[in-house]
Amino acid sequence: MTKKPTLQEKLPTSRLRGLGLFFFISGLFFAVTSGFLYGFELVVSREIGLALIALSLGWISTGLGLICWGQGRDFAETMRAMGNLVFHEKIAILSSYLGKQPEQVAHDRQAALEFEKWVQPRLKQEFEELWQEFFDNERKPIVVKIGGSTLGSHDTTLRDLITLQRRGFLPVVVHGGGNKVTEWLEKMGISTNFVRGLRVTDEETLRVVTAVLAGLVNKELVAAINSMEGKAIGLSGVDGALIQARIEKPGLGYVGEVVKVNPESVITVLSAGYMPVIAPGGLKLSDEDNDPIMLLNINGDISASEIALALKADNLIFLTDVPGVQDSEGKLIPSLSPDEAKSLIDSGVITGGMIPKVEGCLRALSSVSSTQIIDGRNEGALLAAVEGNGNGTTIE
């Protein structure tokens, strides 16, 4: 069934105002002409002269009415567009919180187009082209695990991150800082030891770990990125309950096993155009016990893999100070399948701090397309890895 056109479609606002202007001007002309004829007694009778003037005034009133109608309709359309814009933006924000990027992009586009008829055609065309480019090249976050400091004079990791950000990628940085934690523990006379690459953490150690990682190391990295004209905001696993965990191995002390990741805070930072720089650590679930301590130490490699998993990242990249995963003879292994990686851990070829990195890769593969462990000491190592030309070990 053919839909009947509405009055607004039959009589658009521009035509309505034009018609009103015609009535107004012609009525004004008739009024002046009638007054002239009446004043010089050129009409048949006084009554006819008054009738012509009244008719002219009616004509003018009709014109003014049509013009006001058009202006009122314009105002109503503007208010409706503003209301639609507000709600499109709110839905876009909620969609970003929920990780629904296609919905977010669609509503952002609709918000921009609400006022398209007032926008210059050139700007509208530029917007459409850029939107299409963004949609065609939709990018998922890239989670990058780095250390707490540079890996030597050729380490360009921070500059690589800024380059990726400027190119439209969405880097999410998770940092470590174990060496700096050990340094501060030694300064304070606190002993430390590790089990399978995880630091045994008592209450005193937990305070130092939190202060050094979420405080000193995180802010140094954020300051360095911002000073190089990048855009970064620092977070920790506790902020926004990003990482929730529980103690699974009491022998390790306050070391958490990740139970849940709430990525809303990370998505919010990304949506605002900033690079999240995340210190590891987590919030202990409140139903754990009666212990008032709510912080848990969580390995940075594990934190990175869990965040990548929650974000459904495109890639998870670990930067290290070794070439990558090595075999029993110390030779680099360029690629590994999940089964091969597990076998190397079980056989003791993969040891120490490499264990949580490989286990993190294996964990993330359920939703991350590719995981890599690369040598961050090489110039441009991160850029090369993202572009598919990197060194190191790929597990996928």
C-alpha positions as CSV (number, residue, x, y, z in Angstrom):
1,M,0.0,0.0,0.0
2,T,1.5,3.4,-1.0
3,K,2.0,5.7,1.9
4,K,0.2,9.1,1.5
5,P,2.6,12.0,1.7
6,T,2.3,14.2,4.8
7,L,1.5,17.9,4.8
8,Q,5.1,18.6,5.6
9,E,6.2,16.6,2.7
10,K,3.7,18.3,0.3
11,L,4.6,21.7,1.6
12,P,8.2,21.9,2.9
13,T,9.2,24.7,5.2
14,S,11.2,26.6,2.6
15,R,8.2,26.7,0.2
16,L,5.9,27.6,3.1
17,R,8.0,30.7,4.0
18,G,8.2,31.6,0.3
19,L,4.5,31.5,-0.1
20,G,4.1,33.6,3.1
21,L,6.5,36.2,1.8
22,F,4.6,36.3,-1.5
23,F,1.3,36.9,0.4
24,F,2.9,39.6,2.6
25,I,4.5,41.6,-0.2
26,S,1.6,41.4,-2.6
27,G,-0.8,42.3,0.3
28,L,1.4,45.2,1.2
29,F,1.3,46.3,-2.4
30,F,-2.5,46.0,-2.6
31,A,-2.8,48.0,0.7
32,V,-0.7,50.9,-0.6
33,T,-2.4,50.9,-4.0
34,S,-5.9,50.7,-2.3
35,G,-5.0,53.6,0.0
36,F,-3.8,55.6,-2.9
37,L,-6.9,55.0,-4.8
38,Y,-9.1,55.7,-1.8
39,G,-7.2,58.8,-0.9
40,F,-7.6,60.4,-4.3
41,E,-11.2,59.2,-4.6
42,L,-10.4,57.1,-7.7
43,V,-12.7,54.3,-6.6
44,V,-16.4,54.1,-7.3
45,S,-17.4,54.4,-3.6
46,R,-15.9,54.8,-0.2
47,E,-17.1,51.3,0.8
48,I,-15.3,49.6,-2.1
49,G,-12.1,51.5,-1.1
50,L,-12.3,50.3,2.5
51,A,-13.1,46.7,1.3
52,L,-9.9,46.8,-0.9
53,I,-7.8,48.0,2.1
54,A,-9.4,45.3,4.4
55,L,-8.7,42.6,1.7
56,S,-5.1,43.8,1.5
57,L,-4.6,43.7,5.3
58,G,-6.1,40.2,5.2
59,W,-3.6,39.2,2.5
60,I,-0.8,40.6,4.7
61,S,-2.0,38.7,7.7
62,T,-2.1,35.5,5.7
63,G,1.5,36.1,4.6
64,L,2.6,36.8,8.2
65,G,0.7,33.7,9.4
66,L,2.4,31.5,6.8
67,I,5.8,32.9,7.6
68,C,5.3,32.4,11.4
69,W,4.1,28.8,10.6
70,G,7.3,28.2,8.7
71,Q,9.4,29.6,11.5
72,G,7.5,27.6,14.1
73,R,8.0,24.4,12.1
74,D,11.7,25.2,11.8
75,F,11.9,25.7,15.6
76,A,10.1,22.4,16.2
77,E,12.5,20.6,13.8
78,T,15.5,22.2,15.5
79,M,14.3,21.1,18.9
80,R,13.5,17.6,17.7
81,A,17.0,17.4,16.1
82,M,18.6,18.6,19.4
83,G,16.6,16.0,21.4
84,N,17.6,13.2,18.9
85,L,21.2,14.3,19.1
86,V,21.3,14.1,22.9
87,F,19.8,10.7,22.9
88,H,22.0,9.4,20.1
89,E,25.0,10.5,22.1
90,K,23.7,9.0,25.3
91,I,23.1,5.7,23.5
92,A,26.6,5.9,21.9
93,I,28.2,6.4,25.4
94,L,26.3,3.5,26.9
95,S,27.2,1.3,23.9
96,S,30.9,2.2,24.4
97,Y,30.6,1.2,28.1
98,L,29.2,-2.2,27.0
99,G,31.9,-2.7,24.4
100,K,29.4,-2.4,21.5
101,Q,31.5,-0.4,19.1
102,P,29.4,-0.8,16.0
103,E,26.3,0.5,17.8
104,Q,28.4,3.3,19.3
105,V,29.7,4.4,15.8
106,A,26.2,4.2,14.3
107,H,24.7,6.4,16.9
108,D,27.6,8.9,16.8
109,R,27.0,9.1,13.0
110,Q,23.2,9.7,13.5
111,A,24.0,12.4,16.1
112,A,26.2,14.2,13.6
113,L,23.6,13.9,10.8
114,E,20.7,15.4,12.8
115,F,21.7,18.9,11.7
116,E,22.9,17.9,8.2
117,K,20.6,20.3,6.4
118,W,22.3,23.2,8.2
119,V,25.8,21.9,7.4
120,Q,27.9,22.9,4.4
121,P,27.8,20.2,1.7
122,R,31.6,20.0,1.8
123,L,31.7,19.3,5.5
124,K,29.0,16.7,5.2
125,Q,30.8,14.9,2.4
126,E,34.1,14.9,4.4
127,F,32.3,13.5,7.4
128,E,30.7,10.7,5.3
129,E,34.1,9.8,3.8
130,L,35.9,9.7,7.1
131,W,33.0,7.7,8.7
132,Q,33.1,5.2,5.9
133,E,36.9,4.9,6.3
134,F,36.6,4.4,10.0
135,F,33.8,1.8,9.5
136,D,35.8,-0.1,6.9
137,N,38.9,-0.1,9.0
138,E,37.3,-0.7,12.4
139,R,40.0,-1.4,14.9
140,K,39.9,-3.4,18.1
141,P,42.2,-2.6,21.0
142,I,45.8,-3.8,21.0
143,V,46.9,-4.8,24.5
144,V,50.7,-4.2,25.1
145,K,52.5,-5.4,28.2
146,I,55.6,-3.5,28.9
147,G,58.1,-3.3,31.8
148,G,58.3,-0.6,34.3
149,S,61.2,1.1,32.6
150,T,63.0,1.3,29.2
151,L,64.8,-1.8,27.9
152,G,67.9,0.0,26.8
153,S,69.1,2.8,24.5
154,H,67.3,1.4,21.5
155,D,63.9,0.9,23.2
156,T,61.4,3.0,21.3
157,T,58.3,1.4,22.9
158,L,56.7,4.7,24.2
159,R,57.3,6.5,20.9
160,D,55.9,3.4,19.0
161,L,52.8,3.6,21.2
162,I,52.2,7.2,20.4
163,T,52.7,6.5,16.7
164,L,50.1,3.8,16.9
165,Q,47.7,6.1,18.7
166,R,48.1,8.8,16.0
167,R,47.5,6.3,13.3
168,G,44.1,5.5,14.8
169,F,45.0,2.3,16.6
170,L,43.7,1.7,20.2
171,P,46.7,0.8,22.3
172,V,46.0,-0.4,25.9
173,V,49.2,-0.5,28.0
174,V,49.6,-2.8,31.0
175,H,53.0,-2.3,32.7
176,G,55.1,-4.2,35.1
177,G,57.9,-2.9,37.3
178,G,59.1,-5.9,39.2
179,N,62.7,-4.8,39.2
180,K,61.7,-1.4,40.7
181,V,59.6,-3.2,43.3
182,T,62.5,-5.4,44.3
183,E,64.8,-2.3,44.5
184,W,62.4,-0.6,46.9
185,L,61.9,-3.7,49.0
186,E,65.7,-4.0,49.3
187,K,65.9,-0.4,50.4
188,M,63.4,-1.1,53.1
189,G,65.1,-4.3,54.2
190,I,62.2,-6.6,53.1
191,S,63.1,-9.9,51.7
192,T,61.4,-11.3,48.6
193,N,61.1,-14.6,46.7
194,F,59.3,-16.0,43.7
195,V,57.3,-19.2,42.9
196,R,56.8,-20.0,39.2
197,G,57.5,-16.3,38.3
198,L,55.0,-14.9,40.9
199,R,56.2,-12.8,43.9
200,V,55.2,-14.1,47.3
201,T,53.4,-11.2,48.8
202,D,52.8,-10.6,52.6
203,E,51.1,-7.5,53.9
204,E,54.2,-5.4,54.1
205,T,55.3,-6.4,50.6
206,L,51.8,-5.6,49.3
207,R,52.0,-2.0,50.4
208,V,55.3,-1.5,48.6
209,V,54.1,-3.2,45.5
210,T,51.0,-1.0,45.3
211,A,52.9,2.2,46.0
212,V,55.6,1.5,43.5
213,L,53.4,0.1,40.6
214,A,50.2,2.2,40.9
215,G,52.1,5.2,42.1
216,L,55.7,5.8,41.0
217,V,56.0,3.5,37.9
218,N,52.5,4.3,36.5
219,K,52.9,8.0,36.8
220,E,56.4,8.0,35.3
221,L,55.1,6.2,32.3
222,V,52.0,8.4,31.9
223,A,54.2,11.5,32.3
224,A,56.6,10.3,29.7
225,I,53.9,9.6,27.1
226,N,52.2,12.9,27.7
227,S,55.5,14.8,27.5
228,M,56.0,13.3,24.0
229,E,52.6,14.7,23.0
230,G,50.8,11.4,23.4
231,K,47.5,11.2,25.2
232,A,47.6,8.9,28.2
233,I,45.6,8.4,31.4
234,G,46.8,6.2,34.3
235,L,44.7,3.5,35.9
236,S,45.2,0.5,38.1
237,G,43.5,-2.8,38.3
238,V,41.6,-1.5,41.4
239,D,40.1,1.6,39.6
240,G,36.5,1.0,38.6
241,A,36.9,-2.6,39.9
242,L,38.7,-3.3,36.7
243,I,40.2,-6.5,38.0
244,Q,38.4,-8.5,40.6
245,A,40.3,-11.5,42.1
246,R,40.5,-13.9,45.0
247,I,43.3,-15.7,46.8
248,E,43.6,-19.3,45.4
249,K,47.0,-20.2,46.7
250,P,47.4,-19.0,50.3
251,G,51.1,-20.0,50.2
252,L,51.7,-17.0,47.9
253,G,50.1,-14.5,50.3
254,Y,48.2,-11.6,48.9
255,V,48.5,-12.8,45.3
256,G,45.2,-12.8,43.4
257,E,43.8,-15.2,40.8
258,V,41.6,-13.1,38.4
259,V,37.9,-13.9,38.6
260,K,36.4,-11.1,36.6
261,V,37.5,-8.1,34.5
262,N,35.2,-5.1,34.2
263,P,36.5,-3.2,31.1
264,E,34.2,-0.2,31.3
265,S,36.8,2.1,32.7
266,V,39.3,1.2,29.9
267,I,36.6,1.6,27.2
268,T,35.7,5.0,28.6
269,V,39.3,6.2,28.4
270,L,39.7,4.8,24.9
271,S,36.4,6.5,23.8
272,A,37.7,9.8,25.1
273,G,40.7,9.5,22.8
274,Y,43.3,8.6,25.5
275,M,45.6,5.6,25.9
276,P,45.0,3.7,29.1
277,V,48.2,2.9,31.0
278,I,47.3,0.2,33.6
279,A,49.2,-0.8,36.7
280,P,48.6,-4.4,37.7
281,G,46.8,-5.3,40.9
282,G,43.2,-6.1,41.7
283,L,40.3,-5.7,44.1
284,K,39.7,-8.7,46.4
285,L,36.2,-10.0,46.3
286,S,34.4,-8.8,49.4
287,D,33.1,-12.3,50.2
288,E,36.6,-13.8,50.5
289,D,37.1,-13.6,54.3
290,N,37.1,-11.1,57.2
291,D,40.5,-9.8,56.3
292,P,40.2,-6.0,55.9
293,I,42.9,-5.9,53.2
294,M,41.1,-5.4,49.9
295,L,44.1,-5.1,47.5
296,L,45.8,-8.1,45.8
297,N,49.0,-8.3,43.9
298,I,48.4,-9.7,40.4
299,N,51.2,-10.5,38.0
300,G,51.4,-7.9,35.2
301,D,51.5,-10.6,32.5
302,I,48.4,-12.2,33.8
303,S,46.7,-8.8,34.1
304,A,47.5,-8.0,30.5
305,S,46.1,-11.3,29.2
306,E,42.9,-11.0,31.2
307,I,42.3,-7.4,30.1
308,A,42.9,-8.5,26.4
309,L,40.4,-11.3,26.9
310,A,37.7,-9.0,28.3
311,L,38.3,-6.4,25.5
312,K,38.3,-9.0,22.8
313,A,41.5,-7.4,21.6
314,D,42.9,-7.7,18.2
315,N,46.4,-8.5,19.5
316,L,48.3,-9.1,22.7
317,I,51.9,-8.3,22.7
318,F,54.5,-8.9,25.5
319,L,57.7,-6.8,25.3
320,T,60.6,-8.5,27.1
321,D,64.4,-8.2,27.3
322,V,65.0,-11.5,25.6
323,P,64.5,-12.4,21.9
324,G,61.4,-14.4,22.7
325,V,60.6,-18.0,23.7
326,Q,63.8,-20.1,23.4
327,D,64.3,-23.9,23.1
328,S,66.5,-26.0,25.3
329,E,69.6,-24.8,23.3
330,G,68.8,-21.2,23.7
331,K,67.6,-20.7,20.1
332,L,64.6,-18.5,19.3
333,I,61.3,-20.3,18.5
334,P,59.5,-18.1,15.9
335,S,56.1,-19.6,16.3
336,L,54.3,-22.0,18.7
337,S,51.0,-23.7,18.7
338,P,49.1,-23.8,22.1
339,D,50.0,-27.5,22.5
340,E,53.6,-26.9,21.8
341,A,53.7,-24.1,24.3
342,K,52.1,-26.2,27.0
343,S,54.6,-29.0,26.3
344,L,57.6,-26.6,26.7
345,I,56.2,-25.4,30.1
346,D,55.6,-29.0,31.3
347,S,59.1,-30.1,30.2
348,G,60.8,-27.2,32.0
349,V,62.2,-25.6,28.9
350,I,60.1,-22.5,29.6
351,T,60.9,-21.3,33.1
352,G,60.7,-18.3,35.5
353,G,59.2,-15.1,34.3
354,M,58.5,-16.5,30.8
355,I,55.9,-18.9,32.3
356,P,53.2,-16.3,33.1
357,K,53.8,-14.6,29.7
358,V,53.2,-17.9,27.8
359,E,50.3,-18.9,30.0
360,G,48.8,-15.4,29.4
361,C,49.1,-15.9,25.7
362,L,47.3,-19.3,25.9
363,R,44.6,-17.9,28.1
364,A,43.9,-14.9,25.8
365,L,43.7,-17.0,22.6
366,S,40.1,-17.9,23.2
367,S,39.1,-14.4,22.0
368,V,42.3,-12.7,20.9
369,S,43.4,-13.4,17.3
370,S,47.1,-13.3,17.8
371,T,49.6,-13.2,20.7
372,Q,53.3,-12.3,20.5
373,I,56.3,-12.2,22.8
374,I,58.9,-9.9,21.3
375,D,62.3,-8.3,22.1
376,G,61.5,-4.8,23.2
377,R,65.2,-3.7,23.1
378,N,65.1,-3.4,19.3
379,E,64.2,0.0,17.8
380,G,60.7,0.0,16.4
381,A,60.0,-3.5,17.7
382,L,56.4,-2.8,18.7
383,L,55.5,-1.1,15.4
384,A,57.0,-4.0,13.4
385,A,55.0,-6.5,15.5
386,V,51.7,-4.7,14.8
387,E,52.5,-4.4,11.1
388,G,53.3,-8.2,11.0
389,N,57.0,-7.8,10.5
390,G,58.1,-8.4,14.1
391,N,60.7,-10.6,15.6
392,G,60.1,-12.8,18.7
393,T,57.6,-15.7,19.1
394,T,54.0,-15.8,17.9
395,I,51.6,-18.1,19.7
396,E,48.3,-18.6,17.8
